[in-house]
Every structure is written in C-alpha cells, then in structure tokens.
C-alpha cells in the first residue's frame, strides 16, 4: 500500500502568479509524492503571462480558479508555503499545519515581452525554492 501524498498549500497575495505557478511545478514533477494546491489572500484571475510561460513548460494553467486562503483548512496540509510578505502575518495566525515555510519571492513588475522574461525567471526561482523545500521531489525545470 502506498502512503497518501503529502499535501502542500502555496499561498501568495492574489493567487494569480506565484502560488499557482509553484503548485503546478510541484504537481508536474512529483505528483506521486505530493499534492499541491494554491490560494491567495485576495484571489484574482490568473495572469495571462503566467499561462503562457507555464504552457512553454507543458503545464496548462488556463483553467486555474483563484481561491481564497480563507476557504482553506490549514490543518489539512502537511506543509504551507507562504510566498508573499503580505500574507506572512495572516498565515502565522492560522491553525497549525505540519510545517509553515515563509519565502520572500517577489513578482516581476515588467509587462509585455520583458514581463514574460521576468515570469520565466520567476518560474526558475520557484523551481529552485521548491527543490530546496522538498529535495526528494527531483525538481528540474
């Protein structure tokens, strides 16, 4: 019998850039060991540039539905990873998860082609951070 996958919640401010990217990366590389979800403090539609950049990596985020952190039961997750300083204080007030990790990963500010390059860089930064948090995930992105 295989053990249940470890549940991970990635949280950012809007659930439109960082957290959906991070959840998609972890699910793409280690879905047999981890089930990753995402949420935000103020949910907003996914950034179209995020959809484009993730599509380049074979991941479809076009149907991502933003979700509020308030709709999540923090105790249902073995790990919660906060990607935004704006959410950190709120996350620390939640009922405890198995592990709470706080990372400061900024969102690229540029738009257009420069914005896509910034989102590609963000994807690499997130993949590296996920690899550091979950060495057994085998993140190569």
C-alpha positions in Angstrom: 0.0 0.0 0.0 1.4 3.4 -1.0 1.2 6.2 1.5 -1.1 9.1 0.8 0.7 12.0 -0.9 1.9 14.9 1.3 -0.5 17.9 0.9 1.1 21.2 0.2 -0.5 24.7 0.1 1.3 27.5 -1.7 0.0 31.0 -0.7 0.6 34.4 -2.2 -1.3 37.7 -2.2 -3.6 37.2 -5.2 -3.3 33.5 -6.2 -2.7 34.8 -9.7 1.1 34.4 -10.2 3.4 32.9 -7.7 1.2 30.3 -5.9 -0.4 28.8 -8.9 3.0 28.5 -10.6 4.5 26.9 -7.6 1.7 24.4 -7.1 1.8 23.5 -10.8 5.6 22.9 -10.7 5.4 20.6 -7.7 2.5 18.7 -9.2 4.3 18.3 -12.5 7.4 16.8 -11.1 6.3 14.9 -8.0 2.5 14.2 -8.2 3.1 10.7 -6.8 4.5 12.1 -3.5 2.9 15.5 -3.3 -0.5 17.1 -3.9 0.0 20.8 -4.3 -2.8 23.5 -4.2 -2.7 27.2 -4.1 -4.6 30.1 -2.6 -4.4 33.9 -2.0 -5.4 36.5 0.4 -7.2 38.5 -2.2 -7.9 36.0 -5.1 -7.7 37.4 -8.6 -7.7 35.8 -12.1 -4.5 34.1 -13.2 -2.1 36.4 -15.0 -2.2 35.6 -18.8 1.6 35.8 -18.9 1.7 33.0 -16.3 -0.5 30.8 -18.5 1.9 31.5 -21.5 5.1 30.8 -19.5 3.8 27.6 -17.9 2.4 26.4 -21.3 6.0 26.7 -22.6 6.9 24.1 -19.9 4.0 21.8 -20.8 1.7 22.9 -18.0 -1.8 24.2 -18.6 -3.0 26.8 -16.1 -5.7 28.3 -18.3 -8.4 26.8 -16.2 -6.9 27.9 -12.8 -9.6 29.1 -10.5 -8.4 31.6 -7.9 -9.1 30.5 -4.3 -9.2 32.4 -1.1 -6.9 31.4 1.8 -10.0 31.8 4.0 -11.6 28.9 2.2 -8.7 26.5 3.0 -8.5 24.4 6.2 -4.8 24.9 7.1 -4.8 21.8 9.2 -5.5 19.7 6.1 -2.0 20.4 4.8 1.3 18.9 5.8 3.1 22.0 4.6 2.0 25.6 3.9 4.5 27.7 1.9 3.9 31.5 2.1 5.4 33.2 -1.0 4.4 36.8 -0.1 5.4 39.0 2.8 1.9 40.5 2.7 0.4 37.1 3.6 3.0 36.1 6.2 1.4 37.6 9.3 -2.0 36.2 8.3 -0.6 32.7 7.7 1.0 32.6 11.1 -2.4 33.2 12.7 -3.9 30.1 11.1 -4.3 26.8 12.9 -1.0 25.0 12.6 -0.1 22.8 9.6 2.6 20.3 9.9 5.2 22.8 8.6 4.9 26.5 7.7 7.6 27.9 5.4 7.9 31.6 4.6 9.7 32.6 1.5 10.0 36.2 0.1 9.6 35.7 -3.6 8.8 39.0 -5.4 6.6 39.2 -8.5 8.3 40.6 -11.6 6.9 44.1 -12.4 7.5 44.4 -16.1 4.8 43.9 -18.8 5.0 42.6 -22.4 8.0 40.7 -23.6 10.1 41.8 -20.6 7.2 40.6 -18.4 7.4 37.2 -19.9 11.1 37.1 -19.3 10.5 38.1 -15.7 7.9 35.3 -15.3 10.3 32.8 -16.8 12.9 33.8 -14.3 10.2 33.6 -11.5 9.5 30.1 -12.7 13.2 29.1 -12.2 13.3 30.8 -8.8 10.2 28.9 -7.7 11.5 25.6 -9.0 14.8 26.2 -7.1 12.9 27.1 -3.9 10.6 24.0 -4.2 13.7 21.8 -4.7 15.2 23.3 -1.5 12.0 22.7 0.4 11.4 19.2 -1.0 14.7 17.6 -2.0 13.0 14.3 -2.8 10.8 16.0 -5.4 13.5 15.9 -8.1 12.7 19.4 -9.4 14.4 20.0 -12.7 12.7 22.8 -14.6 
